[in-house]
Every structure is written in C-alpha cells, then in structure tokens.
C-alpha cells in the first residue's frame, strides 16, 4: 500500500523505527538556522532524526557526503544562512555549498536536500531581520521534512 506524505503528519507517524534522516546545520547564525530544524521536526518525528552541527555552510557538503554514503540515512538535509558580509564572497560560498550538496546526493544515490538560503539583504544587528528569517527558516524546515519523506517514498517504490 502506498502512503502519501500527509499520512506522515507528526500526530500519526508511520515510519519504521529503522528509518533515519540526517539534519546538518551550520553554526553561523545559529539563532536563525536552528529554526529550520524546528520546522523539520514538525514533519519528521525527532526519534528518526540525527542532528549534526558544522562550523559554517562551506563544511556541509563533505559531511553530507559522508552521512549519505554511510548507508544509515534515507535522506540528508542541510541548513545554513549565507549572508553578504560586505563583499561578494558570499555568492561564491552559496554556489559552492549548493553544488556540493547536489554532488553529494548524485555520488551516493541518497537524497541530499538544501535549506541553505542567501538573502540579498540581511542586517546582522536587526532583530526585525532575524525574526523574519527565523520564521522563514521554520517554513523551509517543514518543506525539507516533507521533501525528505516524499523522496524517500519515491526511492522506496523505485527500488
């Protein structure tokens, strides 16, 4: 019997206890990035999620590749906030991170999902900006959780 992602609502989880998901989060801007994990756990029960902290976004692809290649995870999600610190280097970092995450998934055959955002305008000291992005990350975390379940189901059906 095929189940739809809505059957995996937190109120009625149906995941086999052996099914695991990995969630990587960058420590830069952790007050914002941690909200993605909060949203992810609204969709996938915490008992099925292993969380890994890395220093920053640039470190996520290698960790994602190792986790995906371990054979322990149905999918890997990675969250980071890459901001413009006054130089254009953030564009290169963001592109390298997303490309690296995609490459990790392609090389291992395990879905690797990105919750890595690069806003055009972000003010470090602005509580207003942090609050807006924190709320946005909760939603993006939920979307990543839904995507992880959906792609896991599709991979299961294709196996």
Secondary structure, DSSP 8 states (H G I E B T S, - for coil): ----GGGG-GGG----TT--EEEEEESTTHHHHHHHHHHHHHHS-GGGEEEEEESSGGGHHHHHHHHHHTT--SEEEEEEE----SSTHHHHHHHHHHHHHHHHHHHHSSEEEEEEE--S---TT-HHHHHHHHHHHHHHHHHHHHHHHHHHHHHHHH-
